[in-house]
Amino acid sequence: LPSPIPEDDALHAYVSFNHFQVMTDPISPLGIDILRIILPFDKEAKSEVGYAFLKASAGRIYIDVSELLQYKKLRKGLPAFFRNVDSLLAEALIELIGRPDFVERIKKHKGRANRLRKYMQPMLVNTIKNLLFRKPEGSIEFMNHYIERRVKTSEERIRNSKPGIDRLDAIYENASFYTDLQILGPKLAPGIISFKMLENLELKLLGSKKYVAIIITGLEGNITTEMGLQVGDLADLIRKSPQLVREFENEDYRTLVARINQLREPVEFKQRFNAFMETYDMRAAGEIDMAKDRWVENPEPLVKSILATVRTSQQGAHRRDYNATIDRAKKATDDFAREVASKRGKLQGKLIKRLIRVCRNMLPVREHPKYLIMQLVMIFKRAFLEEARLLVQKGQLVEEKDVFFVSFWELRKAIETNESLIELVNHRKEDNQHYRKLSAPRVMTSDGEEIKSSYKRENLPEGALVGMPVSAGIIEGIAKVITDPTDSSINKGDILVAPFTDPGWTPLFINAAGLVMEIGGLLTHGTVVAREYGIPAVVGITDATKIIKTGQRIRVDGNAGFVMIIEE
């Protein structure tokens, strides 16, 4: 069961945070704790047992949503929200909520609504103003400037702290996203709301689903999409230089940055590469786990993606494809507004224009808060490794990276008492190997029950692998099944089949012609990037990486939400 285990007799409903983040691998103990400290759910937690909402089970994080579900509006609203993240998770939660004794059994907290209302009210007011009245242009610049200031402040505070407890206190104080969410949330939410409103209005006013699916592609300014495009730019420069090709083919990956900076030529590439690493060097596959190697620590997956692009893509193809996607989206915006105005009147046409403007300017900032969190995680990781170095010198740890196998509070205690962590770390490493063999339930209860669900769809072809359509279009191609992007690459035109993706997977998208994932929803990372690159995608196909084999020819139907294996 997720821990800390509740001390009351009420029913607790747990929703997988890992599925929310589209990363179901186990997370290290210190990685779990830093996320608990960052996220505002448990703002007052001061010990291992102080986490009321974010629980841990088998290396995964679960959100205890029980107290939220005591309210009727949230019993409808939460599943609707989760449907954008993972449809099967939402259906499982609906099944649990629908049980006759559910409301009677769940934990109640009479003061929770007032606290939630006090926190959310300023966000809601600003969200409405941003949606309906304020200029949406400049949202990306606002986000970039805010992130720059926030990162600089945190770096200075951590750098000026003293080793030991003072440094841990500095991390704790600077980690919380409580205030950040109040500021960034109203910039994030209008893009999502306008997107959903446009979908509903197109169906209601025109009876169609052809415009919005195109309008939300080719969004400009998404910090993760831009990362992928810059990978293509770097590949274009490398392709022109045999010397750079040799450097990137050198499998001593951890020395790459130093080797590039020792080169005298080409100057343009060095400048572009260093700017890229300065912006994105803290990214990694499975990056919500602080223990994972960042690109600055080991750029192997980045290098392999760049080399695959060098070898299988044409010069400038990624920019041409992206610009064509932008052009199609802009044409769809004009056509949609024009058709609504002609058929439903100028007032409705004006509303559509406003919502499109908000959507295309504010939906791209969806990835910025995660980007900020990863910047902070990298700052904290460096600080934890500094503490670990001191513990290794004292004989309390065997090696620095062992620090990730203890919790924040265990680390704090060890610094205070000088007790050895070696035996605990060995035990945790064994646990981690065991956890990797386990599948994480999407929804579970404090009774120990896993709540399962399935798609209820009809009129699909025989043999179809059913999922959720998240990026429109139909594509046929050769499947490339990847479960670990750190030692894999994808050729131009392949269809990427993965258990999940996060920003660390983004370089693979440059060459992908389509996307199939086992988990995800309309607003999770992989689907957002797929739409912005204009590639068809279907997610939520259980065991897709086991059923589909590399080399098979498959058809991805991003309109109807299924995949067909058409040639072995």
ZAPALUM-564659 format. One record per residue (C-alpha): residue in three letters; x negated, z, y. Coordinates in steps of 0.2 Angstrom, whole numbers, plus 2048, in hexadecimal, padded with zeros to 3 digits. Example, Ala and Ser with C-alpha at 12.3 -4.5 7.8 and 13.67 -1.06 7.14 Angstrom:
<nodes>
[node 'ALA', [7C2, 827, 7EA]];
[node 'SER', [7BC, 824, 7FB]];
</nodes>
This chain:
<nodes>
[node 'LEU', [800, 800, 800]];
[node 'PRO', [7FA, 7FD, 812]];
[node 'SER', [7F1, 80C, 819]];
[node 'PRO', [7F3, 818, 822]];
[node 'ILE', [802, 81C, 816]];
[node 'PRO', [811, 822, 81F]];
[node 'GLU', [815, 834, 81D]];
[node 'ASP', [828, 832, 81F]];
[node 'ASP', [835, 82C, 812]];
[node 'ALA', [83B, 81E, 81C]];
[node 'LEU', [839, 80C, 817]];
[node 'HIS', [82B, 802, 81F]];
[node 'ALA', [82A, 7EF, 821]];
[node 'TYR', [819, 7E8, 822]];
[node 'VAL', [815, 7D6, 828]];
[node 'SER', [804, 7CE, 825]];
[node 'PHE', [7FA, 7CC, 834]];
[node 'ASN', [7EE, 7C1, 82A]];
[node 'HIS', [7FB, 7B4, 828]];
[node 'PHE', [7FF, 7B6, 83B]];
[node 'GLN', [7ED, 7B1, 83E]];
[node 'VAL', [7ED, 7A4, 830]];
[node 'MET', [7DE, 7AD, 827]];
[node 'THR', [7E2, 7B5, 817]];
[node 'ASP', [7D1, 7BA, 811]];
[node 'PRO', [7CD, 7CD, 811]];
[node 'ILE', [7C6, 7D4, 821]];
[node 'SER', [7B7, 7E0, 822]];
[node 'PRO', [7BB, 7F3, 826]];
[node 'LEU', [7B3, 7F2, 837]];
[node 'GLY', [7BB, 7E1, 83A]];
[node 'ILE', [7CC, 7E9, 836]];
[node 'ASP', [7C9, 7F8, 842]];
[node 'ILE', [7C3, 7ED, 851]];
[node 'LEU', [7D3, 7E3, 850]];
[node 'ARG', [7DD, 7F3, 84F]];
[node 'ILE', [7D5, 7F9, 85F]];
[node 'ILE', [7D6, 7E8, 868]];
[node 'LEU', [7E8, 7E5, 864]];
[node 'PRO', [7F4, 7F0, 86F]];
[node 'PHE', [7FF, 7F6, 861]];
[node 'ASP', [7F6, 806, 85D]];
[node 'LYS', [7EF, 809, 86F]];
[node 'GLU', [7ED, 81C, 86C]];
[node 'ALA', [7E5, 81C, 85B]];
[node 'LYS', [7D6, 828, 85B]];
[node 'SER', [7D3, 829, 848]];
[node 'GLU', [7D5, 821, 837]];
[node 'VAL', [7E7, 828, 835]];
[node 'GLY', [7EC, 824, 847]];
[node 'TYR', [7F2, 812, 844]];
[node 'ALA', [805, 812, 844]];
[node 'PHE', [807, 7FF, 844]];
[node 'LEU', [7F8, 7F6, 83E]];
[node 'LYS', [7F5, 7FB, 82C]];
[node 'ALA', [7E8, 7F5, 81F]];
[node 'SER', [7EA, 7F0, 80D]];
[node 'ALA', [7DD, 7E7, 802]];
[node 'GLY', [7D3, 7E1, 811]];
[node 'ARG', [7E2, 7DA, 81A]];
[node 'ILE', [7EB, 7E0, 829]];
[node 'TYR', [7FE, 7E3, 829]];
[node 'ILE', [80A, 7E7, 838]];
[node 'ASP', [817, 7F4, 835]];
[node 'VAL', [826, 7EC, 83D]];
[node 'SER', [832, 7FA, 837]];
[node 'GLU', [835, 802, 848]];
[node 'LEU', [838, 7F1, 850]];
[node 'LEU', [845, 7EC, 843]];
[node 'GLN', [850, 7FB, 848]];
[node 'TYR', [856, 7F1, 856]];
[node 'LYS', [863, 7E3, 852]];
[node 'LYS', [85C, 7D6, 85E]];
[node 'LEU', [84B, 7D8, 857]];
[node 'ARG', [852, 7D6, 845]];
[node 'LYS', [856, 7C4, 84B]];
[node 'GLY', [848, 7C1, 857]];
[node 'LEU', [839, 7C6, 84C]];
[node 'PRO', [83D, 7BB, 83E]];
[node 'ALA', [840, 7AD, 84A]];
[node 'PHE', [82F, 7B0, 852]];
[node 'PHE', [826, 7B1, 841]];
[node 'ARG', [82E, 7A0, 83C]];
[node 'ASN', [822, 798, 849]];
[node 'VAL', [813, 7A1, 840]];
[node 'ASP', [818, 7A0, 82D]];
[node 'SER', [829, 79A, 827]];
[node 'LEU', [828, 7A3, 816]];
[node 'LEU', [823, 7B3, 81F]];
[node 'ALA', [833, 7B2, 82A]];
[node 'GLU', [83E, 7AE, 81B]];
[node 'ALA', [837, 7BD, 812]];
[node 'LEU', [83A, 7C8, 821]];
[node 'ILE', [84C, 7C2, 822]];
[node 'GLU', [84F, 7C5, 810]];
[node 'LEU', [849, 7D7, 812]];
[node 'ILE', [853, 7DA, 822]];
[node 'GLY', [863, 7D3, 819]];
[node 'ARG', [863, 7E1, 80C]];
[node 'PRO', [872, 7ED, 80E]];
[node 'ASP', [868, 7FD, 80F]];
[node 'PHE', [85A, 7F6, 81A]];
[node 'VAL', [85F, 7FC, 82B]];
[node 'GLU', [864, 80D, 824]];
[node 'ARG', [853, 80F, 81B]];
[node 'ILE', [846, 809, 829]];
[node 'LYS', [83D, 815, 834]];
[node 'LYS', [845, 819, 845]];
[node 'HIS', [83D, 81D, 855]];
[node 'LYS', [849, 820, 863]];
[node 'GLY', [83C, 81F, 871]];
[node 'ARG', [834, 80F, 86B]];
[node 'ALA', [840, 804, 874]];
[node 'ASN', [83C, 80C, 885]];
[node 'ARG', [829, 80B, 882]];
[node 'LEU', [82B, 7F9, 87D]];
[node 'ARG', [836, 7F4, 88C]];
[node 'LYS', [82A, 7FC, 898]];
[node 'TYR', [81C, 7F2, 891]];
[node 'MET', [825, 7E2, 88F]];
[node 'GLN', [82F, 7E1, 89F]];
[node 'PRO', [822, 7DC, 8AB]];
[node 'MET', [81D, 7CE, 89F]];
[node 'LEU', [82E, 7C8, 89D]];
[node 'VAL', [831, 7C7, 8B0]];
[node 'ASN', [821, 7BD, 8B2]];
[node 'THR', [825, 7B2, 8A3]];
[node 'ILE', [836, 7AD, 8AA]];
[node 'LYS', [82E, 7A9, 8BC]];
[node 'ASN', [820, 79F, 8B4]];
[node 'LEU', [82D, 796, 8A9]];
[node 'LEU', [83A, 792, 8B7]];
[node 'PHE', [831, 792, 8C8]];
[node 'ARG', [81F, 794, 8C9]];
[node 'LYS', [813, 785, 8C8]];
[node 'PRO', [80C, 783, 8B6]];
[node 'GLU', [7FD, 77A, 8BC]];
[node 'GLY', [7ED, 784, 8BC]];
[node 'SER', [7F2, 78F, 8AD]];
[node 'ILE', [7E2, 789, 8A4]];
[node 'GLU', [7D7, 78D, 8B3]];
[node 'PHE', [7DF, 79E, 8B5]];
[node 'MET', [7DC, 7A2, 8A2]];
[node 'ASN', [7CA, 79C, 8A3]];
[node 'HIS', [7C6, 7A6, 8B2]];
[node 'TYR', [7CE, 7B6, 8AB]];
[node 'ILE', [7C4, 7B4, 89B]];
[node 'GLU', [7B4, 7B2, 8A4]];
[node 'ARG', [7B7, 7C2, 8AE]];
[node 'ARG', [7BD, 7CC, 8A0]];
[node 'VAL', [7AE, 7C7, 895]];
[node 'LYS', [7A2, 7CB, 8A3]];
[node 'THR', [7A9, 7DC, 8A6]];
[node 'SER', [7A9, 7E1, 893]];
[node 'GLU', [797, 7DA, 891]];
[node 'GLU', [791, 7E5, 8A0]];
[node 'ARG', [79A, 7F4, 89A]];
[node 'ILE', [793, 7F3, 888]];
[node 'ARG', [781, 7EE, 88E]];
[node 'ASN', [781, 7FD, 89A]];
[node 'SER', [786, 80A, 88C]];
[node 'LYS', [77A, 815, 883]];
[node 'PRO', [777, 813, 870]];
[node 'GLY', [782, 81E, 865]];
[node 'ILE', [793, 825, 86A]];
[node 'ASP', [793, 81F, 87C]];
[node 'ARG', [791, 80D, 875]];
[node 'LEU', [7A0, 80F, 869]];
[node 'ASP', [7AA, 817, 877]];
[node 'ALA', [7A6, 808, 882]];
[node 'ILE', [7AC, 7FC, 874]];
[node 'TYR', [7BC, 806, 872]];
[node 'GLU', [7C0, 806, 884]];
[node 'ASN', [7BC, 7F4, 887]];
[node 'ALA', [7C4, 7ED, 877]];
[node 'SER', [7D7, 7F1, 87B]];
[node 'PHE', [7E1, 7E1, 87E]];
[node 'TYR', [7F0, 7EC, 885]];
[node 'THR', [7ED, 7E6, 897]];
[node 'ASP', [7E7, 7D5, 893]];
[node 'LEU', [7F7, 7D1, 88A]];
[node 'GLN', [802, 7D6, 899]];
[node 'ILE', [7F8, 7CA, 8A4]];
[node 'LEU', [7F5, 7BB, 898]];
[node 'GLY', [806, 7BC, 88F]];
[node 'PRO', [810, 7B5, 89D]];
[node 'LYS', [804, 7A6, 89E]];
[node 'LEU', [806, 7A4, 88B]];
[node 'ALA', [818, 7A6, 888]];
[node 'PRO', [820, 799, 893]];
[node 'GLY', [817, 78B, 88A]];
[node 'ILE', [81E, 790, 879]];
[node 'ILE', [830, 794, 881]];
[node 'SER', [830, 783, 88A]];
[node 'PHE', [82B, 77A, 879]];
[node 'LYS', [839, 782, 870]];
[node 'MET', [846, 77F, 87E]];
[node 'LEU', [841, 76D, 87E]];
[node 'GLU', [843, 76B, 86B]];
[node 'ASN', [855, 773, 86D]];
[node 'LEU', [85A, 769, 87C]];
[node 'GLU', [854, 758, 874]];
[node 'LEU', [85F, 75B, 865]];
[node 'LYS', [86E, 762, 870]];
[node 'LEU', [86D, 754, 87D]];
[node 'LEU', [867, 745, 874]];
[node 'GLY', [86A, 74A, 862]];
[node 'SER', [858, 744, 85E]];
[node 'LYS', [847, 74C, 859]];
[node 'LYS', [83C, 73E, 85E]];
[node 'TYR', [835, 743, 870]];
[node 'VAL', [82F, 755, 86F]];
[node 'ALA', [825, 753, 85F]];
[node 'ILE', [81B, 746, 869]];
[node 'ILE', [81B, 74F, 87A]];
[node 'ILE', [812, 75F, 873]];
[node 'THR', [804, 754, 86C]];
[node 'GLY', [7F4, 750, 876]];
[node 'LEU', [7F5, 760, 881]];
[node 'GLU', [7E7, 761, 88D]];
[node 'GLY', [7DC, 771, 88F]];
[node 'ASN', [7DE, 77A, 87F]];
[node 'ILE', [7CE, 782, 87D]];
[node 'THR', [7CD, 780, 86A]];
[node 'THR', [7D2, 76D, 86B]];
[node 'GLU', [7C5, 76B, 878]];
[node 'MET', [7B8, 773, 86C]];
[node 'GLY', [7BC, 766, 85F]];
[node 'LEU', [7BA, 757, 86C]];
[node 'GLN', [7A9, 75E, 871]];
[node 'VAL', [7A4, 75E, 85F]];
[node 'GLY', [7A8, 74B, 85F]];
[node 'ASP', [79E, 749, 86F]];
[node 'LEU', [78F, 752, 868]];
[node 'ALA', [790, 747, 859]];
[node 'ASP', [790, 737, 864]];
[node 'LEU', [780, 73D, 86C]];
[node 'ILE', [778, 741, 85B]];
[node 'ARG', [77C, 730, 854]];
[node 'LYS', [771, 728, 861]];
[node 'SER', [762, 732, 85D]];
[node 'PRO', [759, 732, 84C]];
[node 'GLN', [74F, 742, 851]];
[node 'LEU', [760, 74B, 854]];
[node 'VAL', [766, 745, 844]];
[node 'ARG', [757, 74C, 83B]];
[node 'GLU', [759, 75D, 844]];
[node 'PHE', [76B, 75F, 83F]];
[node 'GLU', [767, 759, 82D]];
[node 'ASN', [75A, 768, 82C]];
[node 'GLU', [763, 775, 821]];
[node 'ASP', [75A, 783, 82A]];
[node 'TYR', [76A, 785, 833]];
[node 'ARG', [766, 796, 83B]];
[node 'THR', [758, 78F, 845]];
[node 'LEU', [762, 780, 84C]];
[node 'VAL', [764, 786, 85D]];
[node 'ALA', [752, 78B, 85F]];
[node 'ARG', [74C, 77A, 858]];
[node 'ILE', [758, 770, 864]];
[node 'ASN', [751, 77A, 873]];
[node 'GLN', [73F, 776, 86F]];
[node 'LEU', [743, 763, 870]];
[node 'ARG', [73D, 75B, 880]];
[node 'GLU', [74A, 74D, 87E]];
[node 'PRO', [758, 748, 87F]];
[node 'VAL', [75C, 753, 88E]];
[node 'GLU', [76F, 74F, 88F]];
[node 'PHE', [772, 754, 87D]];
[node 'LYS', [769, 765, 87F]];
[node 'GLN', [773, 769, 88F]];
[node 'ARG', [783, 764, 886]];
[node 'PHE', [77F, 76D, 876]];
[node 'ASN', [77A, 77D, 87F]];
[node 'ALA', [78A, 77D, 88A]];
[node 'PHE', [794, 77B, 87A]];
[node 'MET', [78B, 78A, 871]];
[node 'GLU', [78D, 794, 881]];
[node 'THR', [7A0, 791, 880]];
[node 'TYR', [7A3, 791, 86D]];
[node 'ASP', [795, 79A, 865]];
[node 'MET', [79F, 7A9, 860]];
[node 'ARG', [7AB, 79E, 855]];
[node 'ALA', [7AC, 79F, 842]];
[node 'ALA', [7B7, 79B, 834]];
[node 'GLY', [7C1, 7AB, 830]];
[node 'GLU', [7BC, 7B1, 841]];
[node 'ILE', [7C8, 7BF, 842]];
[node 'ASP', [7BC, 7C8, 837]];
[node 'MET', [7AE, 7CE, 842]];
[node 'ALA', [7A2, 7CE, 832]];
[node 'LYS', [7A3, 7BB, 831]];
[node 'ASP', [794, 7B2, 837]];
[node 'ARG', [797, 7AA, 848]];
[node 'TRP', [790, 799, 84C]];
[node 'VAL', [782, 7A1, 856]];
[node 'GLU', [77D, 7AA, 847]];
[node 'ASN', [77F, 79C, 83A]];
[node 'PRO', [785, 78B, 841]];
[node 'GLU', [785, 783, 82F]];
[node 'PRO', [798, 77E, 82F]];
[node 'LEU', [797, 777, 841]];
[node 'VAL', [787, 76D, 83C]];
[node 'LYS', [790, 766, 82D]];
[node 'SER', [79F, 761, 837]];
[node 'ILE', [795, 759, 844]];
[node 'LEU', [78B, 74F, 837]];
[node 'ALA', [79A, 749, 82E]];
[node 'THR', [7A1, 743, 83F]];
[node 'VAL', [790, 73A, 842]];
[node 'ARG', [791, 731, 831]];
[node 'THR', [7A3, 72C, 830]];
[node 'SER', [7AA, 72A, 841]];
[node 'GLN', [7A8, 71D, 84E]];
[node 'GLN', [7A0, 720, 85F]];
[node 'GLY', [7AD, 727, 86B]];
[node 'ALA', [7BB, 726, 85E]];
[node 'HIS', [7C1, 738, 860]];
[node 'ARG', [7C3, 736, 873]];
[node 'ARG', [7CC, 726, 871]];
[node 'ASP', [7D8, 72D, 864]];
[node 'TYR', [7DB, 73C, 86F]];
[node 'ASN', [7DE, 732, 87F]];
[node 'ALA', [7EA, 727, 875]];
[node 'THR', [7F4, 737, 86F]];
[node 'ILE', [7F5, 73D, 882]];
[node 'ASP', [7FB, 72C, 887]];
[node 'ARG', [809, 72C, 87A]];
[node 'ALA', [80E, 73E, 87F]];
[node 'LYS', [80F, 739, 891]];
[node 'LYS', [81A, 72A, 88D]];
[node 'ALA', [825, 735, 883]];
[node 'THR', [827, 741, 891]];
[node 'ASP', [82D, 733, 89D]];
[node 'ASP', [838, 72C, 890]];
[node 'PHE', [840, 73C, 88C]];
[node 'ALA', [844, 741, 89E]];
[node 'ARG', [84A, 730, 8A2]];
[node 'GLU', [856, 72F, 893]];
[node 'VAL', [85D, 741, 896]];
[node 'ALA', [860, 73D, 8A9]];
[node 'SER', [869, 72D, 8A4]];
[node 'LYS', [874, 734, 897]];
[node 'ARG', [876, 746, 89D]];
[node 'GLY', [874, 746, 8AF]];
[node 'LYS', [866, 749, 8BC]];
[node 'LEU', [867, 75C, 8BB]];
[node 'GLN', [864, 75C, 8A8]];
[node 'GLY', [856, 74F, 8AB]];
[node 'LYS', [84E, 75B, 8B8]];
[node 'LEU', [84E, 769, 8AC]];
[node 'ILE', [846, 75F, 89F]];
[node 'LYS', [838, 75A, 8AB]];
[node 'ARG', [835, 76C, 8B0]];
[node 'LEU', [834, 772, 89E]];
[node 'ILE', [828, 763, 899]];
[node 'ARG', [81D, 768, 8A8]];
[node 'VAL', [81C, 77A, 8A2]];
[node 'CYS', [81A, 775, 890]];
[node 'ARG', [80B, 769, 893]];
[node 'ASN', [802, 774, 8A0]];
[node 'MET', [805, 785, 897]];
[node 'LEU', [806, 782, 884]];
[node 'PRO', [7F4, 77D, 884]];
[node 'VAL', [7EF, 78F, 889]];
[node 'ARG', [7F6, 796, 878]];
[node 'GLU', [7E4, 797, 871]];
[node 'HIS', [7DC, 7A0, 880]];
[node 'PRO', [7E0, 7B2, 87C]];
[node 'LYS', [7D9, 7B0, 86A]];
[node 'TYR', [7C9, 7A8, 872]];
[node 'LEU', [7C7, 7B7, 87D]];
[node 'ILE', [7C9, 7C3, 86F]];
[node 'MET', [7BC, 7BA, 865]];
[node 'GLN', [7B0, 7BB, 874]];
[node 'LEU', [7B3, 7CE, 875]];
[node 'VAL', [7B1, 7CF, 862]];
[node 'MET', [7A0, 7C7, 864]];
[node 'ILE', [79A, 7D3, 871]];
[node 'PHE', [7A0, 7E2, 867]];
[node 'LYS', [797, 7DA, 857]];
[node 'ARG', [787, 7DA, 860]];
[node 'ALA', [789, 7EC, 865]];
[node 'PHE', [78E, 7F2, 853]];
[node 'LEU', [77E, 7E9, 84C]];
[node 'GLU', [774, 7F2, 859]];
[node 'GLU', [77B, 802, 853]];
[node 'ALA', [778, 7FD, 841]];
[node 'ARG', [766, 7F9, 844]];
[node 'LEU', [764, 80B, 84A]];
[node 'LEU', [76D, 811, 83A]];
[node 'VAL', [762, 806, 82F]];
[node 'GLN', [752, 80E, 837]];
[node 'LYS', [75A, 820, 833]];
[node 'GLY', [75D, 81B, 821]];
[node 'GLN', [770, 81C, 823]];
[node 'LEU', [773, 809, 81F]];
[node 'VAL', [769, 7FD, 814]];
[node 'GLU', [76B, 7EE, 820]];
[node 'GLU', [773, 7EB, 831]];
[node 'LYS', [782, 7E1, 82A]];
[node 'ASP', [787, 7EF, 81F]];
[node 'VAL', [78F, 7F7, 82F]];
[node 'PHE', [79E, 7EB, 82D]];
[node 'PHE', [7A3, 7F4, 81C]];
[node 'VAL', [7A7, 804, 825]];
[node 'SER', [7B5, 808, 831]];
[node 'PHE', [7B3, 80C, 844]];
[node 'TRP', [7B6, 81E, 841]];
[node 'GLU', [7AA, 81F, 832]];
[node 'LEU', [79D, 818, 83D]];
[node 'ARG', [7A0, 824, 84B]];
[node 'LYS', [79F, 833, 83F]];
[node 'ALA', [78F, 82C, 837]];
[node 'ILE', [787, 82B, 848]];
[node 'GLU', [78D, 83D, 84C]];
[node 'THR', [787, 845, 83C]];
[node 'ASN', [779, 83A, 836]];
[node 'GLU', [781, 838, 825]];
[node 'SER', [77D, 82A, 819]];
[node 'LEU', [789, 81B, 818]];
[node 'ILE', [780, 812, 80A]];
[node 'GLU', [78B, 818, 7FB]];
[node 'LEU', [79B, 815, 805]];
[node 'VAL', [795, 803, 809]];
[node 'ASN', [791, 7FF, 7F7]];
[node 'HIS', [7A3, 805, 7F2]];
[node 'ARG', [7AA, 7FA, 800]];
[node 'LYS', [7A1, 7EB, 7FB]];
[node 'GLU', [7A8, 7ED, 7E9]];
[node 'ASP', [7B9, 7EF, 7F1]];
[node 'ASN', [7B7, 7DF, 7FB]];
[node 'GLN', [7B3, 7D5, 7EC]];
[node 'HIS', [7C3, 7DB, 7E3]];
[node 'TYR', [7CD, 7D8, 7F3]];
[node 'ARG', [7C8, 7C5, 7F3]];
[node 'LYS', [7D0, 7C3, 7E2]];
[node 'LEU', [7E1, 7C9, 7E9]];
[node 'SER', [7EF, 7BF, 7F2]];
[node 'ALA', [7F5, 7C7, 802]];
[node 'PRO', [808, 7C9, 802]];
[node 'ARG', [811, 7C2, 812]];
[node 'VAL', [81D, 7D0, 813]];
[node 'MET', [81D, 7E1, 809]];
[node 'THR', [825, 7F2, 80A]];
[node 'SER', [820, 804, 808]];
[node 'ASP', [829, 804, 7F7]];
[node 'GLY', [81B, 7F9, 7F2]];
[node 'GLU', [826, 7E9, 7F0]];
[node 'GLU', [820, 7D8, 7F5]];
[node 'ILE', [82E, 7CE, 7FD]];
[node 'LYS', [82D, 7BC, 7F8]];
[node 'SER', [836, 7AC, 7FF]];
[node 'SER', [837, 799, 7FC]];
[node 'TYR', [83C, 78A, 805]];
[node 'LYS', [84E, 785, 803]];
[node 'ARG', [84D, 772, 806]];
[node 'GLU', [857, 763, 7FE]];
[node 'ASN', [856, 750, 7FD]];
[node 'LEU', [843, 750, 7FB]];
[node 'PRO', [83A, 744, 7EF]];
[node 'GLU', [836, 749, 7DE]];
[node 'GLY', [825, 752, 7DC]];
[node 'ALA', [824, 756, 7EF]];
[node 'LEU', [81A, 765, 7F4]];
[node 'VAL', [826, 76D, 801]];
[node 'GLY', [81F, 775, 811]];
[node 'MET', [823, 776, 823]];
[node 'PRO', [821, 767, 82F]];
[node 'VAL', [817, 76C, 83E]];
[node 'SER', [80F, 75B, 844]];
[node 'ALA', [819, 74B, 844]];
[node 'GLY', [814, 73B, 83B]];
[node 'ILE', [810, 735, 829]];
[node 'ILE', [7FF, 731, 823]];
[node 'GLU', [7F8, 72C, 812]];
[node 'GLY', [7E5, 730, 80E]];
[node 'ILE', [7D9, 738, 803]];
[node 'ALA', [7DA, 74B, 801]];
[node 'LYS', [7CB, 756, 805]];
[node 'VAL', [7CF, 767, 7FF]];
[node 'ILE', [7C5, 774, 808]];
[node 'THR', [7C6, 787, 805]];
[node 'ASP', [7B5, 78C, 80E]];
[node 'PRO', [7B1, 782, 81D]];
[node 'THR', [79F, 78A, 81E]];
[node 'ASP', [799, 77E, 811]];
[node 'SER', [7A4, 76F, 812]];
[node 'SER', [7A7, 760, 81D]];
[node 'ILE', [7B5, 752, 81E]];
[node 'ASN', [7B3, 73F, 821]];
[node 'LYS', [7BD, 735, 82D]];
[node 'GLY', [7CE, 731, 827]];
[node 'ASP', [7CF, 73F, 819]];
[node 'ILE', [7DE, 74B, 819]];
[node 'LEU', [7D8, 75D, 81A]];
[node 'VAL', [7E1, 768, 80D]];
[node 'ALA', [7DD, 77B, 811]];
[node 'PRO', [7E3, 78C, 80D]];
[node 'PHE', [7E3, 78F, 820]];
[node 'THR', [7D9, 78B, 82F]];
[node 'ASP', [7D4, 794, 83F]];
[node 'PRO', [7C9, 78E, 84E]];
[node 'GLY', [7BA, 78F, 843]];
[node 'TRP', [7C1, 780, 839]];
[node 'THR', [7C4, 775, 849]];
[node 'PRO', [7B5, 76A, 847]];
[node 'LEU', [7BD, 764, 837]];
[node 'PHE', [7CC, 75D, 840]];
[node 'ILE', [7C2, 750, 849]];
[node 'ASN', [7C1, 745, 839]];
[node 'ALA', [7D2, 74B, 831]];
[node 'ALA', [7E0, 73E, 830]];
[node 'GLY', [7EC, 74C, 82A]];
[node 'LEU', [7EE, 75E, 827]];
[node 'VAL', [7F5, 768, 818]];
[node 'MET', [7F4, 77B, 818]];
[node 'GLU', [7FB, 789, 80D]];
[node 'ILE', [800, 794, 81B]];
[node 'GLY', [804, 792, 82E]];
[node 'GLY', [812, 78D, 83A]];
[node 'LEU', [817, 784, 849]];
[node 'LEU', [80C, 78E, 855]];
[node 'THR', [7FD, 792, 84A]];
[node 'HIS', [7EB, 78B, 84D]];
[node 'GLY', [7EA, 77D, 841]];
[node 'THR', [7FB, 776, 845]];
[node 'VAL', [7F8, 777, 858]];
[node 'VAL', [7E8, 76E, 856]];
[node 'ALA', [7EF, 761, 84B]];
[node 'ARG', [7FD, 75D, 857]];
[node 'GLU', [7F1, 75C, 866]];
[node 'TYR', [7E6, 74F, 85B]];
[node 'GLY', [7F6, 746, 856]];
[node 'ILE', [7F4, 748, 843]];
[node 'PRO', [802, 74B, 837]];
[node 'ALA', [803, 75D, 830]];
[node 'VAL', [80D, 767, 823]];
[node 'VAL', [809, 77A, 820]];
[node 'GLY', [810, 788, 815]];
[node 'ILE', [80D, 77E, 805]];
[node 'THR', [80A, 78C, 7F8]];
[node 'ASP', [7FA, 789, 7EE]];
[node 'ALA', [7F7, 778, 7F6]];
[node 'THR', [7E4, 77A, 7F3]];
[node 'LYS', [7E7, 77C, 7E1]];
[node 'ILE', [7F4, 76F, 7DE]];
[node 'ILE', [7EB, 761, 7E9]];
[node 'LYS', [7DA, 75C, 7E3]];
[node 'THR', [7CC, 754, 7EE]];
[node 'GLY', [7CD, 741, 7EC]];
[node 'GLN', [7DF, 73F, 7E8]];
[node 'ARG', [7E9, 734, 7F3]];
[node 'ILE', [7F7, 73D, 7FC]];
[node 'ARG', [805, 73A, 808]];
[node 'VAL', [808, 747, 816]];
[node 'ASP', [819, 746, 81E]];
[node 'GLY', [818, 750, 82E]];
[node 'ASN', [82A, 74B, 832]];
[node 'ALA', [833, 752, 823]];
[node 'GLY', [827, 75F, 81E]];
[node 'PHE', [820, 75A, 80C]];
[node 'VAL', [811, 753, 804]];
[node 'MET', [811, 746, 7F5]];
[node 'ILE', [802, 743, 7E9]];
[node 'ILE', [803, 730, 7E8]];
[node 'GLU', [7F3, 72D, 7DE]];
[node 'GLU', [7E8, 737, 7D3]];
</nodes>
